[in-house]
């Protein structure tokens, strides 16, 4: 497998999105009180001890976030407003309360390495004394201090807000496990777009098998995030193209996850006049009764078809029919083309996918070591087993689901999965996950 992947890697991935998400103003309003933003505010005021208003003898005794807000600026970015009361002790026996206010405009840019960076395009921090127990400053002195902070400290906002300086890409671009040998990763292709709808980001899905990135099939149709209804009350809407699901099944096929062994109820036994012709032909190859085994692999990549309100999975299998005596010995090869409905749902941070009962199935003889076998006899002997076992084994592989793009501190609730032609929408709400400590 490693050799095969190394040959495929030079075929570079097509840089086109296959999924994405829109964080709505309602979602942004929810996130502003999230654990990450609160930690940003807390750390911001802790490092404010380095501001010039705090001399080396000053100590911050208390920190209280009075107000914190994030708002959208269409076509530009975000505006962060924060008011913090600091209990400052210039001397052991005295304490005064200082109000630190920061108003900053934030933009997201993509750097040369392909990572998103949050940068400040404008910043205005101010500081004033709210209450003091000793040595009150004059109005002129306070005004002078405020001007000093606004002019000298504005360029240094990234040092005041270190968590915001981290790459936003890292919030959701970590590799997530799919199977023991397969991982999925979501990479942003451009900086997010800020509009009245919310914050829109387009993502490209990549898969690694045995530690190596695999080139996925090129999407036949470019994907773009659909417009949302203005009445949407969800925090977030995720969107996944038809190509996203086909890529997922392709990666699973490359990882060998769908290779399956099926035990048939048939038995290959030595010739007996009372049994059907095919078992007689099979039995002529063996000296004892042996159970018939079916080994299935994909002869062509599976693909997914999305229509309004429904999804279907197309499978193209080659099934070797044989017996273990002692090693597996094949005497028939059958081509199987089948279609099954797909059920899609979301639990926590994963998309759950399961195959329903097989809807359409075609069997044809590919090769035979026991002479010609009529199509009707193939169906009589093997169709019930294939119809029951193939979706069951596919579902056993899919049971873990696939991680969706997400920020680690949040999970998804109130989820609704809506299937449209060529894409799937997942409107949902965000829920902050409690963290011990």
Secondary structure as GFF3:
##gff-version 3
##sequence-region A 1 437
A	DSSP	alpha_helix	2	8	.	.	.	ID=ss1
A	DSSP	beta_strand	19	23	.	.	.	ID=ss2
A	DSSP	alpha_helix	25	31	.	.	.	ID=ss3
A	DSSP	alpha_helix	35	47	.	.	.	ID=ss4
A	DSSP	three_ten_helix	48	50	.	.	.	ID=ss5
A	DSSP	beta_strand	59	73	.	.	.	ID=ss6
A	DSSP	beta_strand	77	91	.	.	.	ID=ss7
A	DSSP	beta_strand	94	110	.	.	.	ID=ss8
A	DSSP	beta_strand	116	132	.	.	.	ID=ss9
A	DSSP	alpha_helix	139	153	.	.	.	ID=ss10
A	DSSP	three_ten_helix	154	156	.	.	.	ID=ss11
A	DSSP	alpha_helix	157	160	.	.	.	ID=ss12
A	DSSP	three_ten_helix	162	165	.	.	.	ID=ss13
A	DSSP	three_ten_helix	168	171	.	.	.	ID=ss14
A	DSSP	beta_strand	176	179	.	.	.	ID=ss15
A	DSSP	beta_strand	182	188	.	.	.	ID=ss16
A	DSSP	beta_strand	193	195	.	.	.	ID=ss17
A	DSSP	beta_strand	198	209	.	.	.	ID=ss18
A	DSSP	beta_strand	212	213	.	.	.	ID=ss19
A	DSSP	beta_strand	236	241	.	.	.	ID=ss20
A	DSSP	alpha_helix	242	254	.	.	.	ID=ss21
A	DSSP	beta_strand	260	268	.	.	.	ID=ss22
A	DSSP	alpha_helix	277	283	.	.	.	ID=ss23
A	DSSP	beta_strand	290	307	.	.	.	ID=ss24
A	DSSP	beta_strand	310	324	.	.	.	ID=ss25
A	DSSP	beta_strand	328	347	.	.	.	ID=ss26
A	DSSP	beta_strand	350	368	.	.	.	ID=ss27
A	DSSP	alpha_helix	375	378	.	.	.	ID=ss28
A	DSSP	pi_helix	379	383	.	.	.	ID=ss29
A	DSSP	alpha_helix	384	398	.	.	.	ID=ss30
A	DSSP	beta_strand	402	403	.	.	.	ID=ss31
A	DSSP	beta_strand	410	420	.	.	.	ID=ss32
A	DSSP	beta_strand	423	432	.	.	.	ID=ss33
###
